[in-house]
Amino acid sequence: MKKYLTAAALATFATGAQAQDVTLQLKWVTQAQFAGYYVAQAKGFYEEEGLNVTIKPGGPDIAPTQVIAGGGADVVVEWMPAALAAREKGLPLVNIAQPFKSSGMMLTCLAESGITTPADFADKTLGVWFFGNEYPFLSWMSQLNLKTDGSAGGVTVLKQGFNVDPLLQKQAACISTMTYNEYWQVIDAGIAESDLITFKYQDQGVATMEDGLYVLEENLADPAFEEKMVKFVRASMKGWKYAEENADEAAMIVLENDETGAQTESHQKRMMSEVAKLTAGSNGALDPADYERTVASLLSPGSDPVISKAPEGAWTHAISDKALQ
C-alpha cells in the first residue's frame, strides 16, 4: 500500500496540486471482498482524481460504525442492516453508493441431514451469525412460520462464530456462509460439494444489502466533502469494474496489500471470481427497490426487528449521480 501512496504523493508534488485525503474503513480484513478499492489505488484511479486514499482493514474487533463515529474514517464499508440500526440509534449514516448488487449470504447444509427444501429446517439446528447479520435469517424463518426458540416444530439457533466448525463437527445441520468465503472453507476442509446443499438468501427473497459505502449525513452538507466523495465513488467504481474484468490480477493486488500474510493466492482468486458475480450489474447507485426490500425484511413481524420504523434520509443518489456523469 505504501508504494502506491508514495506514487500518488510524487505525482501530486509534480503537478503542484494538493491531494485530498480520504480514509476508508473496511468491514473485514484485507481480502478480495474489497478488491475494487485496492485496485483503484494500485491502478492510479484515486490518484487521477487527486485523492490520497488510506484503506484501513477491519477485523472481528473493529466495527466500522464505531470507527466513523469516532472520526477515524471519512467513509466506511458496511452492511445495510448495521447501518440502519446505527442510524436509528443516533448515528446518521447515509448510503452514498452500493457497489454490491446481490447478496452473497446463504445457509450451507449437510445433505445427510435430510434437508432438501427450507421446509425441512423444522426441528434442525442452524448456525447463524449475529451482530446484525441475524435479521434476514429471522425474517426468513418468520416467513416460513418457523419459531427460532428451539421449540418443537421450530429451529434451534446456534450463535455461529467466524468459522465453519459447527458444520464440520456436526453441531448444526446448516451454517451461515458467504458464497465467496466460508462455503469454500467447508470445501477445503474435505467435504465434497455433492455432500452439501445451499440456500441463497438472494434466491429466497430475504436478502439484505451488503457492502455499501456510508458517510455521516452532516458531512454531506459540506460542498468540499461532497466533491471529494464524488471523486472517491467514481474512482472506486472504476476499480470495481476493472476487478470484475481482471479477476486474477485484482486478487494479486489484494495479496500485495495483505500485511498479515494470512491470505493465499488460490483462495483470493476464487473469492474474487465469486465477488465479481455480486458486484455485476451495479454502476454504484443504490437501487431503491433493493433498499425497500432490505427495510421490509428488517421490519418483518415475527422477529425482534433491528429497526422500529422505516428510516428517512438513509440513502442518497446525490454522490453517485455526479460520479456517473
Number of C-alpha atoms within 10 A of each C-alpha: 17 9 9 17 19 12 15 24 18 12 16 18 12 9 8 9 11 12 18 16 12 19 17 22 26 25 23 19 18 25 24 30 25 24 30 28 28 30 27 26 26 23 16 19 22 29 23 16 16 21 25 24 23 18 20 16 19 17 12 10 7 15 18 27 25 13 16 21 16 9 11 16 22 19 26 28 25 22 20 27 24 20 26 27 20 18 21 18 10 9 17 19 28 25 26 28 32 26 25 27 22 22 22 22 24 23 22 25 25 22 16 11 17 12 19 16 10 13 11 12 23 22 16 19 21 25 27 22 18 13 9 16 19 18 28 26 25 24 23 22 22 16 14 14 14 21 20 22 10 16 12 13 14 19 20 21 18 18 14 17 14 10 14 21 17 20 20 16 9 12 14 22 23 29 29 30 27 19 21 24 21 20 21 19 17 20 13 11 11 10 15 10 14 8 12 19 18 21 18 19 19 15 10 11 13 23 24 27 23 23 22 23 27 28 24 22 19 10 13 18 10 11 10 12 15 17 14 19 24 22 23 27 25 25 25 25 27 21 24 28 21 18 28 23 12 14 24 19 17 29 29 20 23 28 23 15 17 17 12 9 10 10 17 13 13 11 17 25 22 17 24 29 20 20 26 23 17 21 24 15 13 18 21 27 24 23 14 12 9 15 16 13 16 23 21 17 24 30 20 21 13 16 18 13 17 22 20 12 12 13 13 10 11 19 21 17 16 14 23 23 15 15 22 14 6
